[in-house]
Amino acid sequence: MKGLFVKIILGLCIVLTLSSMFERSYAEGAGFSRSYDQAQWLNGPLYEAAETSVRYKYRAAYIAAGYFQAVKRVMMPIDHQNGLILAFGDSNTQGANWQANGYDVKDKWVNKLAQSQAVINAGIGGNTTEHGRIRFEKDVLSKHPQIVLIMFGTNDAALDDNGQPQVSKAQYEENINYFVDTLQGRGIDVILMTTIPVIERYYYSRNDGNLYSPYGSARRWHDSYNMIVRKIAKEKHVLLVDHYRNITEPMRGVNDQKLIDSGLIDASGTHFTPKGAAFIYRRIHLAVQCLSIFNSGIN
């Protein structure tokens, strides 16, 4: 029965296997674009008509949106084979805004993931990658996880009163590389994730918007840290769930009002609502399952 499940899922997941890399152009804000590996990201609104793509190591697969419900139904029986999963990050991993907003704790994305497999929530509100590096051994490596989900950047990118980020881009890149290299060196699978888009109207109510004007806007500045995550994922052949693009690309031009109307981000401008947590959970869940399938079903 296990073999049948794996074969069915592989038939759905591996619609197309590629030996080379394909380029795709993504619009980056207003007026310019850059080229990225099309197969690199778990992208796209899975409940829309878009195609989603997954890349792990040197193998690529495309999952048509129409298959998502079938994939989900078939995958559920083998969820528990993934081993321990550890979610490592800041407040959007911890769910630090849940109590203040009166949200139900079961709606945190990590708790949703924990309904079907063993998961440790190692997110701490306010943390940067520098904080994460200090506690990496104690909170991550000592737990001996099989898969580590990493999502940092919102606090790293925040500018102080002198216009300096809490963590420079160079140091941020070094820290993310350190996490990935150390985990891969121990045979632990990594899933990188980008941060969500900032709602500037809310963000500027507690941060000086003038500090971000040299970079275009706070949203663009924060996404420049996501660019580092995308770069590392491509270079190290790590599976990436690109929350920023999954949220913004279907909008065909992101702005504050569209983000507010989506209901995915709360009034802080930087944290998930339960709807937002459900949105990213579905994509993380699929990423974890496809990673497990690649590891168990393809040699």
C-alpha positions in Angstrom: 0.0 0.0 0.0 2.9 2.4 0.8 4.4 1.8 -2.6 1.1 2.5 -4.2 0.7 5.8 -2.4 4.2 6.8 -3.4 3.6 5.9 -7.0 0.4 7.8 -7.1 1.9 10.9 -5.6 4.9 10.8 -7.8 2.6 10.6 -10.8 0.9 13.8 -9.6 4.0 15.6 -8.3 6.4 14.7 -11.1 4.5 15.9 -14.1 7.6 16.9 -15.7 11.2 16.1 -14.8 14.0 18.3 -16.1 17.7 17.9 -16.4 18.4 21.5 -17.0 17.4 24.8 -15.6 14.7 27.0 -17.1 14.6 30.8 -16.8 11.5 32.8 -15.9 11.2 36.5 -15.7 9.5 37.9 -12.6 8.3 41.5 -12.3 10.1 43.2 -9.5 8.0 46.2 -8.5 7.8 49.0 -11.0 9.6 48.8 -14.2 12.3 46.2 -13.9 12.7 42.5 -14.0 15.2 39.8 -13.3 15.6 36.2 -14.4 15.4 33.3 -12.0 15.3 29.5 -12.2 11.7 28.7 -13.0 11.8 25.4 -11.3 13.2 26.8 -8.0 10.1 27.9 -6.1 7.0 26.4 -4.7 5.0 29.2 -6.2 1.6 30.2 -7.3 -1.9 30.4 -5.8 -2.7 26.7 -5.5 -6.4 27.3 -5.6 -6.3 29.5 -8.7 -5.6 28.4 -12.2 -1.8 28.9 -11.9 0.7 26.1 -12.1 2.9 25.6 -9.1 6.5 24.5 -9.3 8.8 22.7 -7.0 12.5 22.1 -7.2 14.6 19.9 -4.9 18.3 19.4 -5.5 18.7 18.7 -9.3 15.2 17.4 -9.9 12.2 19.5 -10.9 8.5 18.8 -10.9 5.5 20.9 -11.8 2.1 20.4 -10.1 -0.9 21.8 -11.9 -3.3 23.6 -9.6 -6.1 21.2 -10.5 -4.3 18.3 -9.0 -3.8 19.9 -5.6 -6.9 18.5 -3.9 -6.0 15.0 -5.2 -2.4 15.3 -4.1 -3.6 16.4 -0.6 -6.0 13.5 -0.3 -3.4 10.9 -1.3 -0.6 12.5 0.8 -2.4 12.4 4.1 -1.9 8.7 4.9 1.9 9.0 4.8 2.3 12.3 6.7 3.8 10.7 9.8 6.8 9.3 7.9 8.4 12.7 7.7 10.1 12.5 11.1 10.6 15.6 13.3 10.0 19.0 11.6 11.3 22.1 13.2 10.1 25.6 12.3 12.8 28.2 12.9 12.1 31.9 12.7 10.6 35.0 14.3 7.1 36.2 15.3 5.5 34.9 12.1 6.7 31.4 13.1 5.9 31.8 16.8 2.6 33.4 16.1 3.5 36.1 18.6 0.5 38.3 17.6 -2.1 35.6 18.2 -2.9 36.4 21.9 -3.1 40.1 21.4 -5.5 39.7 18.5 -7.6 37.0 20.2 -6.9 34.4 17.5 -7.4 30.7 18.2 -4.0 29.1 18.8 -5.0 26.1 16.7 -5.0 28.4 13.7 -1.3 29.1 13.8 0.4 27.6 10.7 2.8 25.6 12.8 0.0 24.2 14.9 -1.9 23.2 11.7 1.2 21.4 10.5 1.5 19.7 13.8 -1.9 18.1 13.4 -0.4 15.6 11.0 3.2 15.3 12.0 5.7 15.9 14.8 6.6 19.6 14.8 8.6 21.9 17.1 7.9 25.6 17.0 11.3 27.4 17.5 10.1 30.8 16.5 10.7 33.8 18.8 9.1 37.2 18.2 11.5 40.0 17.5 14.3 37.7 16.5 16.8 38.4 13.7 19.1 35.9 12.1 21.7 37.1 14.6 19.5 36.0 17.4 18.8 32.8 15.6 22.5 32.1 15.2 23.1 32.5 18.9 20.4 29.9 19.8 20.9 27.7 16.7 22.7 24.9 18.6 20.3 24.8 21.5 17.0 25.3 19.7 17.6 23.6 16.4 20.6 21.2 16.2 20.1 19.7 19.6 16.6 18.6 18.6 17.8 16.4 15.7 15.1 17.3 13.3 14.7 15.7 9.9 13.4 18.9 8.2 14.0 22.5 9.2 11.8 25.3 7.9 13.5 28.7 8.0 11.8 32.1 7.9 13.7 35.2 9.0 14.0 38.7 7.6 11.3 41.0 8.8 13.3 42.1 11.9 16.7 41.9 10.1 15.5 44.5 7.5 14.0 46.9 10.0 15.8 50.3 10.0 16.9 52.0 13.2 16.7 55.8 13.7 20.0 56.2 11.8 18.6 54.3 8.8 20.7 51.2 9.5 19.2 47.7 9.4 19.2 45.6 12.4 21.2 43.1 10.4 23.0 44.2 7.2 22.3 42.3 4.0 25.8 40.9 4.0 25.5 39.5 7.5 22.0 38.3 6.8 23.3 36.3 3.8 26.1 34.9 5.8 23.7 33.8 8.6 21.2 32.1 6.2 24.1 30.4 4.5 25.4 29.3 7.8 22.1 27.7 8.8 21.7 25.9 5.4 25.3 24.7 5.3 25.3 23.4 8.9 22.0 21.6 8.4 22.9 20.1 5.1 26.2 19.0 6.5 24.3 17.0 9.1 22.0 15.5 6.5 19.0 17.6 7.6 16.7 18.8 4.9 16.0 22.5 4.6 13.0 24.5 3.3 13.6 28.2 3.0 10.8 30.7 3.1 10.5 34.4 2.2 8.8 36.9 4.5 5.4 38.4 3.7 4.9 41.8 2.0 4.6 44.8 4.3 1.5 46.9 4.5 3.2 50.2 4.5 0.2 52.2 5.7 0.3 50.3 9.0 4.1 49.8 9.1 4.8 53.6 8.9 2.5 54.2 11.9 5.3 52.7 14.0 8.3 53.2 11.7 9.7 56.3 10.1 8.7 56.0 6.4 11.4 58.6 5.4 14.1 56.1 6.3 12.8 53.8 3.6 12.4 56.3 0.8 16.0 55.8 -0.5 15.0 52.2 -1.2 11.7 53.0 -2.9 9.5 51.9 0.0 9.6 49.6 3.1 7.9 46.8 1.1 10.6 46.9 -1.6 13.4 47.1 1.0 12.0 44.1 2.9 11.8 42.2 -0.4 15.4 42.9 -1.1 16.2 40.6 1.9 13.9 38.0 0.3 16.0 38.3 -2.8 18.9 37.0 -0.8 16.9 34.0 0.3 15.9 33.2 -3.3 19.5 33.5 -4.3 20.7 31.1 -1.6 17.9 28.6 -2.4 19.0 28.6 -6.0 22.7 28.3 -5.3 22.3 25.5 -2.7 19.4 23.7 -4.4 17.2 24.1 -1.4 13.4 24.0 -1.7 11.9 27.4 -1.3 8.3 28.5 -0.4 8.1 32.1 -1.6 5.3 33.6 0.5 6.0 37.1 -0.8 5.4 36.2 -4.4 2.6 33.7 -3.7 0.7 36.6 -2.1 1.6 39.4 -4.5 1.8 37.9 -7.9 -1.9 37.1 -8.2 -2.6 40.7 -7.4 -0.9 41.8 -10.7 0.4 44.9 -9.0 0.7 45.0 -5.3 -0.4 47.9 -3.1 -1.5 48.5 0.5 -5.2 48.3 -0.3 -4.9 45.0 -2.1 -3.0 43.5 0.8 -5.5 44.8 3.3 -8.4 43.5 1.2 -6.7 40.1 1.0 -7.2 39.6 4.8 -3.9 37.7 5.0 -2.0 40.3 7.1 -3.1 42.0 10.4 -3.1 45.6 11.4 0.6 45.6 12.3 1.3 45.3 8.6 3.9 42.6 9.1 2.1 39.6 10.7 -0.3 36.9 9.5 -4.0 36.7 10.3 -5.5 33.2 10.7 -6.5 33.5 7.0 -2.8 34.3 6.2 -1.6 31.4 8.3 -3.9 29.0 6.5 -2.7 30.4 3.2 0.9 29.7 3.9 0.2 26.4 5.7 -1.2 24.9 2.6 1.9 25.7 0.6 4.3 24.6 3.4 2.4 21.4 3.8 2.7 20.6 0.1 6.4 21.5 0.2 7.0 19.1 3.2 5.2 16.3 1.5 6.9 16.7 -1.9 10.3 16.8 -0.1 9.4 13.6 1.7 8.4 12.1 -1.7 11.6 13.1 -3.4 13.6 11.6 -0.6 11.7 8.3 -0.4 10.5 7.8 -3.9 13.4 9.0 -6.1 17.0 7.7 -5.8 
